[in-house]
Amino acid sequence: MRHSQNTTLILLTITATLLTTLLVASLLHNEPAYAAAASSKSGDYILAAGSFNAESDFIYVLDIASDKLNIYFANVNTNAIVLGDSVDLTKAFGTAGR
């Protein structure tokens, strides 16, 4: 009976030590997690969200009818959504995207 109690105590101690080490490691690791929402399609438009870094989020709008990709971002100074860039996909890839 004494042997099984010692084994249980040793296993619990090892488990507690491992969990404490993982907790401390997760608290010291402060890299941000980035995620993007899945794209959405409606009619001739495909929307996708993305980010460049921790302070820059973008909305990508693919206009299938006109073969253009528009990139929008939030301007925090004016509280507006601003067109950042527009790419003509026919010029960029040489052919229409169909």
C-alpha positions in Angstrom: 0.0 0.0 0.0 2.8 2.4 0.8 4.5 1.9 -2.5 1.4 2.9 -4.6 1.0 6.0 -2.5 4.6 7.0 -3.2 4.2 6.4 -6.9 1.0 8.5 -6.9 2.7 11.3 -5.0 5.7 11.3 -7.4 3.5 11.4 -10.5 1.4 14.3 -9.1 4.6 16.2 -8.2 6.0 15.7 -11.7 2.6 16.8 -13.3 2.5 19.9 -11.1 6.0 20.8 -12.0 5.4 20.4 -15.7 2.2 22.4 -15.6 3.9 25.2 -13.6 6.7 25.3 -16.2 4.2 25.5 -19.0 2.3 28.3 -17.3 5.5 30.4 -16.7 6.6 29.8 -20.3 3.2 31.0 -21.6 3.3 34.1 -19.4 6.8 35.0 -20.6 5.9 34.5 -24.3 4.2 37.8 -25.3 4.0 37.5 -29.1 0.6 38.6 -30.4 -1.6 36.1 -32.3 -2.9 37.2 -35.7 -5.9 35.8 -37.3 -7.9 36.6 -40.4 -11.5 35.9 -41.0 -12.6 33.6 -43.8 -13.4 35.2 -47.1 -16.9 36.0 -48.0 -18.4 36.0 -51.5 -21.5 38.0 -52.6 -22.3 38.6 -56.2 -19.3 39.9 -58.1 -17.3 40.6 -54.9 -15.1 38.6 -52.7 -14.1 40.1 -49.3 -11.2 39.0 -47.1 -9.6 40.6 -44.0 -5.9 40.6 -43.3 -3.2 42.5 -41.5 0.3 43.7 -42.2 1.4 44.1 -38.6 -0.1 44.6 -35.1 -1.4 48.1 -36.0 -2.5 47.7 -39.7 -5.6 45.8 -40.6 -6.8 45.6 -44.2 -10.0 44.7 -46.1 -9.3 43.2 -49.5 -12.2 43.5 -52.0 -11.9 41.5 -55.2 -14.3 42.9 -57.9 -14.7 40.1 -60.3 -16.7 42.1 -62.9 -14.0 44.7 -63.4 -11.0 42.5 -62.5 -9.8 44.8 -59.8 -8.5 44.2 -56.3 -9.1 47.1 -53.9 -7.4 47.3 -50.5 -9.0 49.4 -47.8 -7.8 50.3 -44.3 -9.2 52.2 -41.3 -7.8 55.7 -40.8 -8.0 56.2 -37.0 -7.5 60.0 -37.3 -10.6 60.5 -39.4 -12.6 57.5 -38.3 -13.0 56.5 -42.0 -12.4 53.6 -44.2 -9.9 54.7 -46.9 -9.0 53.1 -50.2 -5.3 52.3 -49.9 -4.6 50.8 -53.3 -6.4 49.5 -56.3 -4.7 46.8 -58.6 -5.9 46.1 -62.1 -5.7 42.3 -62.3 -5.7 42.3 -66.1 -2.5 44.4 -66.1 -0.9 42.6 -63.2 -1.5 39.1 -64.6 -1.8 39.7 -68.3 -5.2 38.0 -68.6 -8.6 38.3 -67.1 -9.1 36.3 -63.9 -11.9 34.1 -65.3 
